[in-house]
Amino acid sequence: MNFVARADAARTVSLTVRPAGHELLLAYFGVDYARDLEAQGTLDAAARDEVVKIFGTQLGSQIRRSTATGWVGDRWARGSYSAARPGFAHCRKVLARPVGERVFFAGDACTVDTFGAIHGAWASGVSAAQHLIATLARGRLAPAVPSARSR
Ligand SMILES: Cc1cc2nc3c(=O)[nH]c(=O)nc-3n(C[C@H](O)[C@H](O)[C@H](O)COP(=O)(O)OP(=O)(O)OC[C@H]3O[C@@H](n4cnc5c(N)ncnc54)[C@H](O)[C@@H]3O)c2cc1C
């Protein structure tokens, strides 16, 4: 079961309860809230607080172990999942548009239906590659630097 704790606030948590039947609860924080909690080293504590707020202190006392991963501070990742604000999912199509038929974009953030997942990133990469090949075939992609042969 997946749900978001609050629909009226950006500083909220998204929860996955018993993923694949495991006695586990996954808590996801986003954007500025995630950034702040990661910087303060309080991801675990905030997740516990949110869970207690939703399910009560009895469940909170039954949490045996917790661990947190913070991706914002990872210089090669700088975040984890892509997320669109409510009402702006269509903007993912804008992200996927090439610039000047020369710079092509791919990645899970560029897909409307399969964002936040490996298969979305893969499908987006295939789509960008096909677009690039079609552009080359039409002869519309001029080389940025003249090749040795053309000089
Ligand atoms: C904890 C976690 C668990 C996940 N679990 C699942 C799962 O179970 N199933 C699933 O389908 N998906 C899962 N995902 C999501 C999945 O990993 C992503 O959707 C997918 O990796 C996105 O692929 P991408 O190619 O768009 O971006 P990325 O895989 O993020 O690739 C972007 C690459 O660009 C590089 N880069 C960034 N900035 C620069 C720069 N300035 N110059 C050069 N290189 C740069 C990065 O180092 C990175 O290698 C998970 C993600 C996280 C964080």
The ligand as an ORCA input file, in Angstrom:
! r2SCAN-3c Opt
* xyz 0 1
  C      17.194      4.154     -3.544
  C      16.587      3.962     -4.907
  C      15.932      2.779     -5.184
  C      15.366      2.586     -6.438
  N      14.733      1.399     -6.694
  C      14.212      1.187     -7.906
  C      13.602     -0.072     -8.213
  O      13.517     -0.976     -7.376
  N      13.087     -0.238     -9.457
  C      13.142      0.728    -10.409
  O      12.673      0.512    -11.529
  N      13.728      1.922    -10.146
  C      14.266      2.176     -8.930
  N      14.859      3.372     -8.635
  C      14.808      4.434     -9.653
  C      15.868      4.242    -10.715
  O      17.120      4.013    -10.101
  C      15.903      5.511    -11.565
  O      14.618      5.788    -12.071
  C      16.874      5.372    -12.733
  O      18.158      5.010    -12.295
  C      16.950      6.681    -13.474
  O      17.842      6.530    -14.534
  P      18.370      7.796    -15.299
  O      19.250      7.284    -16.373
  O      17.239      8.693    -15.628
  O      19.217      8.597    -14.191
  P      20.458      8.101    -13.331
  O      20.482      6.605    -13.164
  O      20.420      8.958    -12.095
  O      21.697      8.485    -14.244
  C      22.153      9.804    -14.325
  C      23.674      9.737    -14.447
  O      24.156     11.049    -14.752
  C      25.305     11.272    -13.966
  N      25.454     12.713    -13.809
  C      24.729     13.563    -13.038
  N      25.163     14.824    -13.180
  C      26.171     14.767    -14.072
  C      27.026     15.760    -14.649
  N      26.894     17.037    -14.349
  N      27.948     15.349    -15.534
  C      28.069     14.041    -15.867
  N      27.286     13.061    -15.358
  C      26.359     13.434    -14.482
  C      25.040     10.563    -12.659
  O      26.258     10.271    -11.997
  C      24.333      9.295    -13.145
  O      25.243      8.255    -13.437
  C      15.452      3.594     -7.424
  C      16.134      4.782     -7.135
  C      16.688      4.969     -5.887
  C      17.451      6.242     -5.612
*
